[in-house]
Amino acid sequence: MGQACRIVTPILATPSGRLYQADCVDVLHCVEAETVDLAFADPPFNLGKTYASRINDALADENYVSWCETWLTEMIRTLKPGGTLMLWNLPKWNIPLGHFLGKHLTFRHWISVDIKYSLPIAGRLYPSHYSLLYFVKGTKPAIFHPDRIPIACCRHCGGELKDYGGYKDKMNPRGVNISDVWTDIPPVRHAKYKKWEANALPLKLMDRIVSMSTDPGSLVLDPFGGSGTTFVAAELTGRRWIGGDLGCSSILERFASLDGDREHLKEIQRQKNMLFTEEDLRRREKSGKPLSKRYRVEVPSSGAACRCEPEGMPSEVPMSL
Ligand SMILES: C[S@@+](CC[C@H](N)C(=O)[O-])C[C@H]1O[C@@H](n2cnc3c(N)ncnc32)[C@H](O)[C@@H]1O
């Protein structure tokens, strides 16, 4: 443990996880040093929002940065050698926080996640990505198995949106390497899966982060639980987890029935680590667009063409090479 741990009883305990209703720093003080494989944080962004926990989300810039440095220091302490720290925030804050992290950890990536998060602002560019900072303790990650993703295809006919030219037979049948720009993360769905408050991150994002930097049995830490997306991704994929929030009612409500999340996660996992999704193959079949036999996948073949031909980019080398 760090400084004296003052919290005794978790508000929720599952076979894999423990949730504390407490301030992030108090929770972190209760986590032993060098035990965590993945420490993830999605803190409030200091945008003057109203949170159920009534925190002050409108601090002076330097106070916000110094508050973040306090809990980041604790998160760093809890990381195993080779452990991963990921920080989700606006680019504005991840610039100074990335500089701070770079003094203690090794920088791996600034991942841009393409999600629009505000309305267009006059005189500014349209804010359309979040920053996901990726650091490790020590020189390289102990665990690193990034998802592979399917080739991007037309939603109507299933045809590739990019021409892989003469490289088709070299494409990995498990899909394309992910880059540090993620454009395939949909916003949180409403109705069917979203029964909790705003600010929840998409389950697809947390599944990608958890599966990239942990194995089953690894320990995942998140001191800003929110609606519990990190914990759900960890729980449903056999990781251990620990975390908290000042208010845990959304997480308790969510964990009362994980059926919707389980179903959603199955769908997410069905669509990764393959070159073409079943949906795209079905669309192709329906629109009669045969898949080149040079791809190393098994697919039904068929007839007529669709108008959405890939835009030729023959000189571009595919990412999976
Ligand atoms: C952006 S939300 C996290 C959302 C979460 N990643 C999810 O997917 O649901 C930030 C959360 O941090 C919590 N929070 C704010 N200040 C905190 C503090 N000092 N200690 C613990 N939690 C805090 C808020 O209550 C809020 O639920």
The ligand as a Gaussian input file, in Angstrom:
#p B3LYP/6-31G(d) Opt

LIG

0 1
 C      -15.653000      10.885000     -17.116000
 S      -16.313000       9.976000     -15.796000
 C      -15.680000       8.347000     -16.027000
 C      -16.514000       7.524000     -16.978000
 C      -16.070000       6.101000     -17.115000
 N      -14.793000       5.975000     -17.787000
 C      -17.116000       5.255000     -17.850000
 O      -16.834000       4.722000     -18.931000
 O      -18.237000       5.172000     -17.378000
 C      -15.397000      10.609000     -14.465000
 C      -15.853000      10.077000     -13.127000
 O      -14.903000      10.508000     -12.145000
 C      -15.598000      10.662000     -10.921000
 N      -14.766000      11.506000     -10.041000
 C      -14.557000      12.824000     -10.130000
 N      -13.716000      13.238000      -9.164000
 C      -13.360000      12.144000      -8.472000
 C      -12.515000      11.914000      -7.374000
 N      -11.852000      12.905000      -6.783000
 N      -12.388000      10.648000      -6.922000
 C      -13.061000       9.618000      -7.516000
 N      -13.885000       9.785000      -8.561000
 C      -14.041000      11.030000      -9.022000
 C      -16.915000      11.274000     -11.312000
 O      -17.882000      11.006000     -10.311000
 C      -17.209000      10.565000     -12.654000
 O      -18.067000       9.478000     -12.460000

